[in-house]
Structures are given as C-alpha cells and as structure tokens.
Amino acid sequence: MLTRPLSFPPIRLPMPYVISPECGHAYTTIRWDAPNFLKRKLPFKVVHIMELLDQLRSEGRLKTKGNFDEKVTYHDPCNISRRGGVINQPRNLLNMFAPNFEEMDERGDMNWCCGGGGGVSSNERAEPMRLKVFDVNKRQLDELQATTIVTACSNCRHMLEDGLELNDLEHEVIGVTELLAEYLE
C-alpha cells in the first residue's frame, strides 16, 4: 500500500503528446490515418510506448534489476516496425534484462506478419490463411528454440497465442511493457 503519492519528473517533448499502447492498429490510425483523414496535422505528437520507454532508458531514467533468464525472441509487429519504424527501441529495452534474447532471421522491417494483419484477425473465413502464415513463425521458433516470444502489439500477441495453441506448442507470449514491468528497479 502506498503511503505517499508517486511523483515523476516531467517528460519534456517539444509539444503535447499522446502515447500509443501496444496496439499496432491504434498506432498507425492515430499517427498517420487520422491526420490524413482530417487533412490537417494533429495538435499533438503521437509516441509509441516503445519510443517513450526507450527515451527514458537512454536518459537513464528507466532502470531494471534482475534478469529474465528464459531464451526469448522478439516478434516485430507489422504496423509498429515495418510501417512505423519502431525497430530498435523494443530491442534496447529487452537487452536491459534479457541476457538470452536472440533475434529471428527475418526481423525489423523484413519481418513476417503474425497472421492477423490487415484485419485478417477478425475474419473467421481467413483462419486457414492465418494458420499458413503461422507456419513461418513456427519455423523461426523451431530454429531458435526460444521458450518466450515478446511483442509490442496486442493483436500479434493474440494471433501468436492462437497459432501456438493450434500447434500444441507451449511457448509463452508476452508484451514488452508487461515483461519490462517485472524487472523495473
């Protein structure tokens, strides 16, 4: 139980900002689609949570303690990584506390989709296509022998969990922010 309110120094960005959570579609919608649809700049800057956390890390304001010792890999969400350019930030964060972090061969802006991109995740008739796409992810996981998959998109997380379940695989899937929170100093 807290006995006093928490206080944090203010984050100084050039203008007001909105932090996008671990959701690829929300990120692209608010960062690019909204200004294009409205035909004007938004009165705030959109920052993905990975960008903000990595900024705090680089300023020395985000510190971790302990290590996540499982063999872990990172799945790049299409909208966040390939379209949004948020590639190094989650890796910088993972490298703070995951000494057994290992990269997939195809990653960053050359990643493979989780199988749910473009709204496919909400189309039941697309399940065979989603499962076919997961075969690529399964191959990557088999090559790495990682036990944990970390991602920065809730949609990817659900698609990966579905693929793992349908293939009787016992990997853990977790979001970067959730895993990072367990190791904050």
Residue frames relative to the residue before (quaternion, step in Angstrom):
aa qw qx qy qz dx dy dz
M 1.0000 0.0000 0.0000 0.0000 0.00 0.00 0.00
L 0.4030 -0.7170 0.5185 0.2339 3.56 -0.90 0.95
T 0.2493 -0.7735 0.5658 0.1393 3.54 -0.95 0.87
R 0.7729 0.1603 -0.1118 0.6037 3.55 1.27 -0.30
P 0.5587 -0.6034 0.4268 0.3763 3.60 -1.07 0.56
L 0.4633 -0.6540 0.5210 0.2936 3.55 -1.13 0.69
S 0.0336 -0.7833 0.6192 0.0437 3.56 -1.06 0.65
F 0.1170 -0.7822 0.6114 0.0251 3.51 -1.00 0.92
P 0.5216 -0.6107 0.4672 0.3697 3.59 -1.03 0.60
P 0.5586 -0.6217 0.4173 0.3568 3.59 -1.01 0.65
I 0.3928 -0.6707 0.5760 0.2532 3.54 -1.20 0.65
R 0.2195 -0.8077 0.5381 0.0995 3.54 -0.67 1.08
L 0.0708 0.7522 -0.6476 0.0990 3.51 -0.53 1.26
P 0.6581 -0.5696 0.3157 0.3778 3.60 -1.10 0.54
M 0.8015 0.0758 -0.0326 0.5923 3.61 1.12 -0.43
P 0.6732 -0.4252 0.3456 0.4967 3.62 -1.18 0.02
Y 0.1161 -0.8132 0.5689 0.0386 3.56 -1.09 0.65
V 0.2457 -0.7056 0.6425 0.1700 3.50 -1.39 0.36
I 0.2776 -0.7596 0.5677 0.1540 3.56 -0.85 0.99
S 0.2722 -0.7489 0.5870 0.1431 3.53 -0.80 1.07
P 0.3944 -0.7260 0.5075 0.2447 3.61 -0.87 0.88
E 0.7018 -0.4183 0.3471 0.4604 3.57 -1.30 -0.24
C 0.4754 0.6065 -0.4885 0.4093 3.56 0.38 1.29
G 0.3732 -0.7717 0.4756 0.1976 3.56 -0.40 1.23
H 0.6787 0.4910 -0.3088 0.4505 3.57 0.92 -0.83
A 0.6250 0.5238 -0.3447 0.4650 3.60 1.01 -0.73
Y 0.6426 0.5463 -0.3169 0.4338 3.54 0.97 -0.90
T 0.7219 0.4214 -0.2670 0.4796 3.60 0.73 -0.97
T 0.6218 0.5535 -0.3510 0.4287 3.59 1.02 -0.71
I 0.7515 0.3879 -0.2345 0.4793 3.57 0.76 -0.98
R 0.6854 0.5040 -0.3022 0.4301 3.61 0.99 -0.72
W 0.8291 0.1746 -0.0723 0.5263 3.61 0.89 -0.90
D 0.6946 0.4996 -0.3069 0.4168 3.57 0.76 -0.98
A 0.6557 0.5267 -0.3274 0.4307 3.61 0.87 -0.89
P 0.6960 0.4410 -0.3151 0.4710 3.67 0.73 -0.83
N 0.6356 0.5195 -0.3358 0.4620 3.60 1.04 -0.68
F 0.6586 0.5010 -0.3003 0.4743 3.57 0.97 -0.84
L 0.7227 0.4347 -0.2343 0.4836 3.57 0.94 -0.93
K 0.2949 -0.7889 0.4766 0.2519 3.56 1.33 -0.38
R 0.6950 0.3437 -0.3009 0.5553 3.54 1.01 0.91
K 0.5750 -0.5661 0.4570 0.3742 3.54 -1.27 0.41
L 0.4552 -0.6522 0.5284 0.2970 3.52 -1.16 0.61
P 0.5101 -0.6735 0.4391 0.3056 3.62 -1.08 0.61
F 0.7142 0.3337 -0.2420 0.5658 3.57 1.21 0.45
K 0.4459 -0.6510 0.5430 0.2872 3.52 -1.31 0.36
V 0.3030 -0.7320 0.5811 0.1864 3.57 -1.02 0.81
V 0.0496 -0.7892 0.6114 -0.0294 3.55 -0.80 1.11
H 0.3477 -0.7126 0.5607 0.2386 3.57 -0.81 0.93
I 0.6209 -0.5723 0.3821 0.3755 3.58 -1.07 0.72
M 0.6099 0.5449 -0.3547 0.4530 3.62 1.11 -0.62
E 0.6391 0.5201 -0.3227 0.4657 3.60 1.03 -0.78
L 0.6710 0.4969 -0.2990 0.4620 3.57 0.92 -0.90
L 0.6821 0.4833 -0.3003 0.4593 3.60 0.82 -0.94
D 0.6590 0.4930 -0.3202 0.4692 3.58 1.00 -0.74
Q 0.5981 0.5385 -0.3610 0.4711 3.59 1.09 -0.61
L 0.6575 0.4978 -0.3081 0.4744 3.58 0.93 -0.89
R 0.6180 0.5351 -0.3362 0.4677 3.60 1.06 -0.75
S 0.7001 0.4787 -0.2808 0.4493 3.58 0.82 -1.00
E 0.6655 0.4741 -0.2924 0.4967 3.60 1.19 -0.50
G 0.4972 -0.6696 0.4172 0.3610 3.59 1.27 -0.10
R 0.5233 0.6590 -0.3937 0.3701 3.57 1.24 0.26
L 0.6968 0.3531 -0.2453 0.5741 3.56 1.30 -0.14
K 0.0324 0.8093 -0.5804 0.0839 3.53 -0.53 1.19
T 0.2092 -0.7717 0.5894 0.1153 3.53 -1.17 0.65
K 0.1366 -0.7494 0.6365 0.1209 3.53 -1.33 0.26
G 0.7709 0.3025 -0.2514 0.5010 3.53 -1.04 0.77
N 0.3184 -0.7444 0.5596 0.1770 3.54 -1.33 0.15
F 0.3347 -0.6561 0.6363 0.2295 3.49 -1.26 0.64
D 0.1874 -0.8664 0.4585 0.0627 3.54 -0.14 1.31
E 0.4743 0.6549 -0.4602 0.3664 3.62 1.21 -0.02
K 0.5053 -0.5968 0.5083 0.3607 3.58 -1.23 0.41
V 0.0373 -0.8337 0.5464 -0.0705 3.55 -0.52 1.25
T 0.0769 -0.7588 0.6430 0.0703 3.53 -1.23 0.58
Y 0.3671 -0.7312 0.5386 0.2013 3.55 -1.26 0.39
H 0.2275 -0.7443 0.6148 0.1277 3.55 -0.95 0.96
D 0.3061 -0.7587 0.5511 0.1643 3.58 -0.69 1.13
P 0.3303 -0.7328 0.5562 0.2109 3.61 -0.69 1.02
C 0.5855 -0.6225 0.3936 0.3387 3.58 -0.91 0.95
N 0.7356 0.4468 -0.2529 0.4418 3.57 0.65 -1.12
I 0.6967 0.4660 -0.2793 0.4685 3.57 0.98 -0.77
S 0.7659 0.3784 -0.1982 0.4806 3.58 0.82 -0.99
R 0.7678 0.3830 -0.2222 0.4629 3.55 0.42 -1.23
R 0.7537 0.3644 -0.2094 0.5052 3.58 0.83 -0.92
G 0.7808 0.3954 -0.1835 0.4476 3.57 0.94 -0.88
G 0.4315 -0.7365 0.4404 0.2783 3.58 1.20 -0.28
V 0.4949 0.6199 -0.4513 0.4089 3.59 1.24 0.25
I 0.1444 0.8281 -0.5136 0.1722 3.54 0.23 1.35
N 0.7636 0.3871 -0.2144 0.4702 3.60 0.69 -1.02
Q 0.5747 0.6459 -0.3745 0.3351 3.59 1.04 -0.73
P 0.7007 0.4357 -0.3140 0.4697 3.67 0.72 -0.85
R 0.6220 0.5404 -0.3367 0.4556 3.58 1.09 -0.66
N 0.6156 0.5373 -0.3391 0.4662 3.58 1.02 -0.79
L 0.6690 0.4987 -0.2933 0.4666 3.56 0.97 -0.88
L 0.6617 0.5050 -0.3101 0.4593 3.60 0.88 -0.90
N 0.6541 0.5324 -0.3128 0.4369 3.58 1.00 -0.80
M 0.5448 0.6178 -0.3976 0.4044 3.61 1.25 -0.20
F 0.8451 0.1148 0.0045 0.5221 3.60 1.00 -0.78
A 0.6881 0.4436 -0.2846 0.4987 3.63 1.22 0.00
P 0.1521 -0.8440 0.5081 0.0799 3.62 0.22 1.23
N 0.7119 0.4119 -0.2546 0.5086 3.60 1.22 -0.38
F 0.2867 0.7492 -0.5277 0.2793 3.56 1.15 0.73
E 0.0203 0.7971 -0.6009 0.0560 3.54 -0.82 1.04
E 0.4333 -0.7316 0.4807 0.2142 3.54 -0.94 0.98
M 0.4485 -0.6135 0.5742 0.3045 3.52 -1.27 0.55
D 0.6150 -0.5513 0.4013 0.3960 3.60 -1.17 0.44
E 0.7559 0.2566 -0.1515 0.5830 3.58 0.83 -0.98
R 0.2055 0.7908 -0.5351 0.2146 3.57 -0.43 1.22
G 0.7467 0.3943 -0.2887 0.4512 3.54 -1.34 0.02
D 0.8100 -0.2033 0.1609 0.5260 3.56 -0.80 -0.98
M 0.6662 0.4223 -0.3053 0.5335 3.60 1.31 0.16
N 0.3050 0.7870 -0.4781 0.2427 3.56 1.17 0.65
W 0.4252 -0.6374 0.5665 0.3034 3.52 -1.37 0.12
C 0.5392 -0.6238 0.4686 0.3171 3.55 -1.09 0.76
C 0.5477 -0.6092 0.4670 0.3329 3.56 -1.21 0.53
G 0.5871 -0.5613 0.3716 0.4496 3.56 1.23 -0.47
G 0.7164 0.4510 -0.2498 0.4701 3.58 1.22 -0.22
G 0.4138 0.7503 -0.4443 0.2616 3.59 1.26 0.03
G 0.8075 0.2982 -0.2190 0.4594 3.52 -1.28 0.42
G 0.6662 -0.5108 0.3049 0.4498 3.59 1.14 0.48
V 0.3960 0.7322 -0.4700 0.2936 3.58 1.28 0.00
S 0.5915 0.6068 -0.3605 0.3899 3.57 1.09 -0.68
S 0.7372 0.4000 -0.2358 0.4908 3.61 1.08 -0.56
N 0.6118 0.5292 -0.3478 0.4740 3.59 1.26 0.15
E 0.3537 -0.7757 0.4840 0.1974 3.58 -0.29 1.26
R 0.6406 0.5361 -0.3344 0.4364 3.61 1.04 -0.71
A 0.6444 0.5353 -0.3196 0.4428 3.60 1.22 -0.34
E 0.3640 0.7676 -0.4784 0.2223 3.61 1.23 0.00
P 0.6428 0.5091 -0.3598 0.4452 3.67 0.85 -0.71
M 0.6408 0.5102 -0.3240 0.4733 3.60 1.05 -0.72
R 0.6300 0.5315 -0.3326 0.4582 3.60 0.98 -0.84
L 0.6727 0.4939 -0.2981 0.4632 3.57 0.93 -0.88
K 0.6204 0.5296 -0.3396 0.4682 3.59 1.05 -0.71
V 0.6465 0.5032 -0.3119 0.4812 3.59 0.97 -0.84
F 0.6392 0.5333 -0.3387 0.4385 3.60 0.96 -0.77
D 0.5381 0.6200 -0.4083 0.3991 3.60 1.13 -0.49
V 0.6237 0.5209 -0.3398 0.4735 3.61 1.07 -0.68
N 0.6537 0.4994 -0.3050 0.4798 3.57 0.95 -0.89
K 0.6335 0.5314 -0.3260 0.4583 3.57 0.99 -0.81
R 0.6298 0.5268 -0.3311 0.4651 3.60 0.96 -0.83
Q 0.6582 0.5084 -0.3100 0.4607 3.58 0.91 -0.91
L 0.6666 0.4977 -0.3001 0.4667 3.59 0.93 -0.86
D 0.6284 0.5298 -0.3328 0.4622 3.58 1.01 -0.78
E 0.6549 0.5192 -0.3115 0.4522 3.59 0.98 -0.85
L 0.7355 0.4305 -0.2291 0.4703 3.59 0.92 -0.92
Q 0.1886 -0.7923 0.5365 0.2209 3.55 1.09 -0.79
A 0.2625 0.7581 -0.5400 0.2545 3.56 1.02 0.84
T 0.3531 -0.7386 0.5358 0.2068 3.57 -1.10 0.67
T 0.7739 0.2561 -0.1217 0.5663 3.57 1.24 -0.47
I 0.1600 -0.7539 0.6323 0.0791 3.54 -1.03 0.91
V 0.1231 -0.7802 0.6117 0.0440 3.55 -0.80 1.05
T 0.0252 0.7890 -0.6131 0.0317 3.57 -1.03 0.77
A 0.3565 -0.7301 0.5416 0.2156 3.58 -1.29 0.22
C 0.6553 0.4420 -0.3177 0.5238 3.58 1.12 0.69
S 0.4360 -0.7167 0.4808 0.2553 3.56 -0.72 1.05
N 0.6155 0.5376 -0.3540 0.4548 3.61 1.05 -0.67
C 0.6391 0.5067 -0.3205 0.4818 3.60 0.94 -0.85
R 0.6313 0.5517 -0.3335 0.4312 3.55 0.93 -0.88
H 0.6817 0.4797 -0.2889 0.4708 3.59 0.90 -0.93
M 0.6605 0.5052 -0.3128 0.4590 3.59 0.94 -0.84
L 0.6500 0.5041 -0.3134 0.4745 3.58 0.98 -0.83
E 0.6385 0.5208 -0.3263 0.4633 3.59 0.97 -0.83
D 0.6424 0.5181 -0.3197 0.4654 3.59 0.97 -0.84
G 0.6685 0.5041 -0.2966 0.4592 3.58 0.90 -0.92
L 0.6473 0.5142 -0.3155 0.4658 3.55 0.99 -0.83
E 0.6645 0.5104 -0.3011 0.4553 3.56 0.92 -0.94
L 0.6929 0.4801 -0.2824 0.4579 3.59 0.88 -0.91
N 0.7170 0.3956 -0.2401 0.5213 3.58 1.23 -0.42
D 0.4257 -0.7332 0.4328 0.3063 3.58 1.32 0.24
L 0.3803 0.6946 -0.5053 0.3430 3.57 0.96 0.96
E 0.3115 -0.8006 0.4930 0.1379 3.57 -0.95 0.84
H 0.2757 0.7643 -0.5319 0.2384 3.60 1.07 0.64
E 0.3760 -0.6725 0.5799 0.2647 3.53 -1.24 0.50
V 0.1351 -0.7486 0.6421 0.0950 3.58 -1.11 0.74
I 0.0738 0.8037 -0.5802 0.1094 3.57 -0.78 1.04
G 0.4881 -0.6516 0.4978 0.2989 3.55 -1.18 0.55
V 0.6177 -0.5611 0.4001 0.3787 3.56 -1.14 0.65
T 0.6912 0.4859 -0.3050 0.4394 3.60 0.78 -0.98
E 0.6441 0.5232 -0.3254 0.4533 3.59 1.00 -0.77
L 0.6798 0.4702 -0.2913 0.4817 3.58 0.93 -0.88
L 0.6301 0.5397 -0.3248 0.4542 3.58 0.97 -0.86
A 0.6278 0.5643 -0.3360 0.4178 3.59 0.95 -0.88
E 0.6353 0.5444 -0.3298 0.4373 3.60 1.08 -0.69
Y 0.7640 0.3625 -0.1792 0.5028 3.61 1.18 -0.51
L 0.3867 0.7195 -0.4973 0.2923 3.60 1.18 0.27
E 0.4901 -0.6577 0.4950 0.2866 3.54 -1.06 0.84
